[in-house]
Amino acid sequence: MIATENLENLLLEISIRYGYDFTQYSRASLQRRVASFVAKERIHNFAELRHRIMNDGHYFTLFVEEVTVNVTEMFRDANFYKALRSTVLPVLATYPFIRIWHAGCSTGEEVYSMAILLKEAGLLQKSLLYATDINQTVVEKARSGLFSMQTMQQNSENYIKAGGQGEFSAYYSANYNLARFDESLSSRMVFSTHNLVSDASFNEFQLILCRNVLIYFDKDLQNKVLETMDKSLDSLGFLALGSKESIRFSPIDKQYIQIDNKEKIWRKTI
């Protein structure tokens, strides 16, 4: 385990050297992930860790991949997608053009899930999905539209539970051990790196999804990110968070109403 003082100094140096600010990440989660990285890379001491991170850009990329969390699947939390389908999409259908931001998109499973929802609602062709993540590697994977065939059975089961209206297999073609999703989905997507900690808002969206990202930040950083998303959200737009996340007691709390008693979906009131 890296000593707390050493970790704090390393995070500060990383922020100065690379512009990645992890200083307000939850310490418990960060300590676990750094410890995992040290064990995986067989690093003997803190001095070796610091030297390799600060002097090798490729090695730093490996560090970022370990520290940032990229566990996801398609139509994860089926009831959440049912709520989107029944409550949010009918409202979005009234807009002439729909802009959606997946903040912290990871490897893209949620983005493709949303595209399928939009297609089945007849809304995909007037929608644009912006998918961003701090991790360049996972952004490139998401952009490829390629996913392991081993995950397709679980994804298909999730799709059915989420109220899917067709055959899930119709949305992709099998290529050996990979599934390639249809270009009609990816043609409506824009992928980019974006740092929620330091980068500003960049558009006005009708729906922002940032699920299971805030739980890794401390309270001050959560509030900062929520304010960034609030600035990016159109009047009367929707904000969706993960099941263990909330805007309660945040600076933006009073400007939103929760539209579903069970799912973490809010609508902006101004």
Summary of the structure (lengths in Angstrom):
residues: 270
radius of gyration: 19.3
end to end distance: 47.0
largest distance: 58.7
contacts: 831
relative contact order: 0.14
helix: 48%
strand: 20%
